[in-house]
Structures are given as C-alpha cells and as structure tokens.
Amino acid sequence: MTINGPNELTAQPGGGCAHPRRVNLRQDLAARQDTSGDRFRIELDGRVFDQRGIAGELIVRRADKPKHGHGQDVPLGRFAGFDLFLRPALNNSVEIIVRGKNHYSARVTDTALGTIRSLEATVQGFEERAARLEADIADAHKRAKELGEKVGALFEHEERYQELTRRQNEIEEKLDLTKNQAPSQAEGDSPEQNDQTNSQCQTRNESARRARWTALRV
C-alpha cells in the first residue's frame, strides 16, 4: 500500500489491502474533508461553528456531563465528514470518538483550544496511522514467515539431547536395581523370625531371674 496524496491510498498487488482495518482506513481517508486553516467547520448540536475557541469551549462544557454516565456514547456532532461522540474514559476523563469506518479517539483537555487541537490532530493523522499500520502488518507477515520456516526443523542440539536422555535412563535403571538388591533389615525379617527372637530373649531373662533368686536364698 502506498499513500499517493492526503486523501488517497492504493492497494499493493496481490490483495495487500485485505486487512479490514487497513481497508476501512483507506475509505476514511477518501471520505475525510479538509478542515485545515480557514476551512475549519464543526457541527455541534445542530449548529455550525467556524471559530475553534468557541467550538472547543462548547465541547469542554458538554464533556462535563458524560463523566457521570455509564459508558454510553453521547452524540456530539460532525467534523470533517465524520460523526462525533463523547465517551467516558478512565480516571474520570472523557474522550471524543470520531466514527468513520474505523473509530478514532481524541482527548478532551482542560482548555478549549487544546481539545480542538487534539481533535484536528486525530483526523489529520490518518496518513501516519496508515504508515504505522502498514509497518505492523509487514512485520507480522515477516514473523509469520520466519516461524513457518522453523516448523518441522530439527532441534539444533537434538543429538546431544538424545545422548543425555539415554544417560539419564541408564542412571535411573541402576538406581532401581540397587534399591531392589538392598532391602532394609526391617522389611527382610519375617514375622516368624521376629517371634522366635522374642521367645529366646524371654527365656534368657527368666533363667537370669531364677539364678539370682537361688543365690539370695543360699
């Protein structure tokens, strides 16, 4: 896509403008009216103003009410061929929505002229938006191509990985074998062996008691 003039975009060969937002932006550029310099005109509440200061003051006053709204867009008027709306934003602020095929936002500032400058910069910045969007799309295509080339490719260290995996399996097998060959003594003794050992201990203790008793009587 190339920008041939302030209100014209042409598509690249091969359907380069298939991206919806890019197509919409091209149409908004074609529909945009020139409001620069003395050609400034804005419609607010059905009235047309050609003074930036007066128009900005009216917008600032109107923007004070949507701050307490519930997120709905409030119709404001028209500018440069597009419908304008006020929308409550974060931090108790309000933004101006320029609604064409795409939606664009401008800030309502603390001053009348600052608000109008933000609105004009938004509408006059379509070409810059188009350039950024084109760069983003090109970058996305480039990344997609790079990732596509890597799909199915062998892992760079595949051989070393397989070698370490085999070594790990060998170590685990040896550890399991050693554990099976050296059971604990507690697990190796049977119940019968434990009973016999206990019986022998009791017999020896009984014999020792009898011997001490006989020695005392003598």
PyMOL commands that set and color helices and strands:
alter all, ss='L'
color gray80, all
select helices_A, chain A and resi 20-31+37-39+52-63+66-68+90-92+112-124+126-150+158-181+185-188+191-217
alter helices_A, ss='H'
color red, helices_A
select strands_A, chain A and resi 2-5+8-10+42-44+47-49+74-79+82-88+94-99+103-107
alter strands_A, ss='S'
color yellow, strands_A
deselect
rebuild
show_as cartoon
